[in-house]
Amino acid sequence: MIYVGESVLIQGDVLLSLDGLQGITAVNGNLWVEDSPNLLTLTGLNNLTHIYGSAFFSHLYALTDLSALGQLTTVSSDMDISV
């Protein structure tokens, strides 16, 4: 279990996946996943259960599936998905 004590920004044209982030279960702040037009999946966030802030997903043009967020039970503020 990994608890991230700050906000998290994930972005980049070369990102194809979020593999390697599987240990993150909670973010104490905002989570942004944006400006990653080649990101195919959110797998890697599949153990994320809590975001104690807002969640923003934008400009993820190749993304077709949000099922990796299936364990997410809490977003304390806003959640915006505009792929």
C-alpha positions as CSV (number, residue, x, y, z in Angstrom):
1,M,0.0,0.0,0.0
2,I,1.4,3.4,-1.0
3,Y,-0.2,6.6,0.2
4,V,0.8,9.6,-1.7
5,G,0.9,12.7,0.6
6,E,0.7,15.3,-2.2
7,S,-1.2,16.0,-5.4
8,V,-0.1,14.0,-8.4
9,L,0.3,15.1,-12.0
10,I,0.8,12.5,-14.8
11,Q,1.3,13.7,-18.3
12,G,3.4,13.1,-21.4
13,D,3.1,12.4,-25.1
14,V,5.2,9.2,-24.8
15,L,3.1,7.5,-22.1
16,L,1.4,4.4,-23.2
17,S,0.5,3.0,-19.8
18,L,0.7,3.7,-16.1
19,D,2.3,0.3,-15.3
20,G,4.5,0.7,-12.2
21,L,1.9,2.7,-10.2
22,Q,0.0,-0.4,-9.0
23,G,1.0,0.2,-5.4
24,I,-0.8,3.5,-5.1
25,T,-3.9,3.2,-3.0
26,A,-4.6,6.8,-2.0
27,V,-3.7,10.3,-3.0
28,N,-4.0,13.1,-0.4
29,G,-4.6,15.9,-2.9
30,N,-5.6,16.2,-6.5
31,L,-4.9,13.7,-9.2
32,W,-4.4,14.9,-12.8
33,V,-3.9,12.5,-15.7
34,E,-3.8,14.8,-18.8
35,D,-2.1,15.7,-22.0
36,S,-1.2,12.1,-22.7
37,P,-2.7,11.4,-26.2
38,N,-1.1,8.0,-26.6
39,L,-2.1,6.6,-23.2
40,L,-4.0,3.4,-23.9
41,T,-5.1,2.3,-20.4
42,L,-5.3,3.5,-16.8
43,T,-4.0,0.1,-15.6
44,G,-1.6,0.9,-12.9
45,L,-4.2,2.9,-11.0
46,N,-6.2,-0.3,-10.5
47,N,-5.5,-0.4,-6.7
48,L,-6.4,3.3,-6.2
49,T,-9.3,3.5,-3.7
50,H,-9.2,7.1,-2.4
51,I,-8.5,10.6,-3.8
52,Y,-8.7,13.2,-1.1
53,G,-9.2,16.0,-3.5
54,S,-10.2,16.3,-7.1
55,A,-9.6,14.0,-10.1
56,F,-9.1,15.3,-13.6
57,F,-8.7,13.2,-16.7
58,S,-8.3,15.1,-19.9
59,H,-6.7,15.0,-23.4
60,L,-6.4,11.2,-23.3
61,Y,-7.4,10.6,-26.9
62,A,-6.4,6.9,-27.2
63,L,-8.1,5.9,-23.9
64,T,-11.2,3.8,-24.4
65,D,-11.7,2.1,-21.0
66,L,-11.9,3.4,-17.5
67,S,-12.3,0.0,-15.8
68,A,-8.9,0.4,-14.1
69,L,-10.7,2.9,-11.8
70,G,-13.1,0.2,-10.6
71,Q,-11.7,0.1,-7.0
72,L,-12.0,3.9,-6.6
73,T,-14.6,4.5,-3.9
74,T,-13.8,8.1,-2.7
75,V,-13.2,11.4,-4.5
76,S,-13.5,14.1,-2.0
77,S,-14.2,16.9,-4.4
78,D,-14.8,17.1,-8.2
79,M,-14.2,14.5,-10.8
80,D,-13.8,15.6,-14.4
81,I,-13.4,13.2,-17.3
82,S,-13.0,14.8,-20.7
83,V,-11.0,12.4,-22.9
